[in-house]
């Protein structure tokens, strides 16, 4: 694979770079990032030598075929018949870094590529692991920590999709439960692979439902799940997908609801139906009685806007 093709196909490695930098683990990721993304032959040599010498924890349990595939991938520019795959890259990163978040990404990828009875294709990791996406999720957790004290209580994500951001809340905050609601039933099973631990502890609940149909009984969210009406007390509503939906979800929230929301000015994206041109439009569209944080994040491709406050 030509280097230009590699960097275009696997640009999401930059997003993981942001993650490792933000979590103070850059030294774990730097060797594999430079080896693959920057074709640094010294780093390639070091990784191969470390594998041979058993310096990575658990490397002795890795099947020979997988270790051989890693070496072929590291040297892929010298072979015409080597296909570089996302699952190979992430499994090597997981072995080199021994990082929980990357291990969960591997489980997520395995759902699509390893013996499952479905015809779903692995989604483009660049859609949710791009530099802009990862930076925005870290930004959310960082600023939210400045606005709240104590437990977040019960949190619901509107338009949660695969909900990678929930990981940062579980990692950095005390909370009770997270509900993630999306109208696409196909995101449920992959999301369950990401949060198997939290699901087993009754802390994470993926739901297929239209957020515009959610009703409120005071601070209790009323919705349907598996053809049964359910009611749960909610302390915080998070919507990082405002650009993908109309404003009905916000209009239906009761006054006094604590809200964290993201939108952007990426009008060129065909999937975006409700962008905002600037922060003034955001505040006008989503009025709050108390704003705890307002800010913009330049992702190079577009500007992302965030509001944290009380409706």
N, C-alpha and C positions, 0 to 999 in steps of 0.2 A: 504494500500500500504506500502510495506517495505521501510524503509528510504533509503536504497541503491538504490532501484528502483526509488524512487522519485528524488534523486539527479542526477541520470543518465538521466531521462526523462526530467527534468526541469532545466538542467544545465545552460540554458540561463538566469536564475535568477542572475547568476554571472555577466552577461553582463549589466543587469539593475543596479547592484551594482556599476559598473564602471561609468555608466551614472550619478547616483545620487551623487557619490563622486565627479565627475568632475564638476557638476553644484552646488556644495555646499549645497546639500539637503540630505545628508546622514542620518540625524536624522529622516527624513520622511520615509525612506525605511528600516532602520535598524530593527524596530520591526517586520515587516512582513517577512523580510529575515531571521532573526534569528528564528522566530516562525515556519516557514515552512521548510526552507532549513537546519536549524540546530536543529530542534525539541526542541526549547527552550520553556519549558512549562510556564515559567513566562511571556514570550512575548505572548504566546497563551492566557493566562489568561487576560493580559492587553488589548489585542485587543477585546476579547469578552466583557469585562467589558465596554470598551469605546463604543462599539456598543450599548450595553444595556442602557448606560447613554446618548447616543446621542451626543457624543463628536466629531464625524466626520461630517464635513459640508455636508449637504444634506442627511444624513443617514436616516432621517425620511421619505424620498421619495422613499427609496429602498424597493421594494416589500418584504414581509415577506418570501416568498419562496426563494429568493436570499440570504437574511440574514441567513436563516436556512442552505442553501447550504454552505455558508461560514463557519459557525460553524462546520458543518459536515466535511468540508475539513480540518479545523484546527485540528480536532480530528480524522482524517482519519485512523491513525494507530490502532485505537481502534475498527474500524468497517470493516467488511469484504466486505460489499456491497457498499462502497463509492468509486465512480470513480472520481479521481481528474483530472480536465481538465484545459487546459491553459486559457480558457476564464474565469474560476472561479478565478484563481490566479490573472490574470491581472485586472479583475474588482475590486477585493479586494484591490490590490495595488493602483488602480486609486482612490478608495474611501478614503483610508488611506492617500495618498500623495497629492491628488488633483493636479496632475501634467499633464500639457498639452501633453507632449510626450507620456505618458502612456495612456492618454485618446485617443490619435490617434491610438495607438497600439490596443486598445479595438475596435475601429471602424474598423480597418483593419481585426481583427479576426472575428468580427460580419459578415463581408462580406461572410466568408466561412461557418459560423455555424448557421446563422440566416436567414431563409426563403429567399433564393435567388434562382433564376431559373438557376442553373448551377450545374454541378456535380464535381466541383473542391473541392479537399480536402485541409484542412488547412495545409500549408507547415510547415515543422519543424522550429520552432522559433529559434532553435539553429543554423540554417544556417546563420541568419543575426543578431541575438541578442546575440551571444556567446561573451564571454569576449574579445577574440581577435578581433572580428568584431567591437564591440563598441569602444574598445580602439583605433583601427585604424582610425575610423571615427572622434573621438575626436582629435586624433593626427593630422589628416589632417587639421581640422579647426584651431587648435592651431598654427600650423606652417604656414599655409596660412596667418593668421592674421599678422604674422611678416614680410610677403613678400609684402603685398599690402597696399595701402593707398586709402581711399575713396571708392567709389562704385565698386562692381565687374562687374557691367553692366549686359550684357546678358550671361548666363552660359549654356553650354550644357554638359550633362552627356552621355557618350558613354557606352552602356551596363548597363543602369541605374538600371535594375531589379525593385525591389520595392522602391528603392532609399530612404532608411532611412537617408542617409548622407545629403540629401537636407535640412532636418529639421535643422541641425546644421548651415548650411549656412544662412537660413532664420532667425535663432535665433541670429546669431552673426555678420552678415554683412549687410551692405546696398547693395541692388542689384535691378535690374530691373525685369528680367525674368529668369526662369530656364526651359530649355527644357531637358527632359529625354527620351532617345531613346533606345529601346530594340526590338529585333526581335521576342519576345514572346508576342503575342497578349493577352495572359491570365493574364499578369501582369498589364494591363491598369486599369481595374475596381478596383482591390484592392488598387492600388496606388492612385487612385482618392479618395478613402476613407481616406487615410492618409492626403491628401492635399486639402480637400474640400474648406477650407477657401481661400487658395492661388489661387485655380482654379477660384473661384468666383470673385477674384480680378484681374484676367488675369495676374497672376504672375507665374503660373506653368502649363506646357504643356507636358503631356505624349504622346509619339509617338511610333507607331509600324513601325520599319524600320530597314534595315540592315545597320549598321554604315559604313561598307566597301563600300557602294554605295553612300555615301554622297559626293557631289562635292562642290567645293569652288570657289566663284567668289570674289577674293580679301579676305576681312574679312567676307564675307557673306556666310553662310552655305546654300547649296541648297539641298533639300530633298523632298520626297513625303510623304504626309499625307492625308489619306482618298481619295486616287486616284487623288490628286491635287498637282502640284509642288509648293513648297513654298521656300521663300528665307528670311533668317533672319541674321542680323548682330550679330556676336558672339565675345565676349571679352575674354572668357576663356573656354577651353575644359578640362573636367575632365573624367578620365577613371580609376576607381578602380577595373576593371575586366580584366586587360591586360592578365592575365594567362588563360583566357577563350577564347581568340581569337588570330588570327594571327596578323601580324604587318601592314597589309594593311591600317588600319585606320590611323596609324601614318604617314605612307609614303604619304598618300593623303593630310595630313594637309599642308597648305602653310607655308613657312618660316615666322618667326615672330609671330607665334601663341603661346599664353600663355597657358601652359599645366600643369595640375596636374595629376600625374599618380601613381598608385599602382600596384605592382606585388608581387610575393613571390617565395619561394623555396620549396613549398609544392608539390613536384613531385608525392607523393604517392596518392594524390587525383585524382581519375579517371576522374573527370570533368575538370581537369586542363590540357591544351594542350600546354601551352607556358610559362612555368616557367623560372626563372633565378636563377643561382646558387649563385650569389653574386651581389653587387652593380656595380662592374666593367662591368659585363655582361649587367646589366640594362642600364648603360650609353652608352655602345656600341650599344645596340639594339635600343635605343631611343635617338639618338644624339641631343644635345642642344647647341646652340650658347652661351647661358647664363643660368647658373644654380643658382637659388636663394636658393634652399634647397635640400640637399640629406641626407637620413637617413634610418636607419633600426629600426624595432620594433620587439622585441622578444615576440611572443604570447604564448610561451611554446610549442605549437604544430609545429610551423614553424616560419620563419622570413619573415616579410613583409617589402618591400622596397618602398620608396617614392621619387619621383623627382618632383620638382616644378621649372619651368623655361620656357625659350623661345626656340622653335624649331629653 
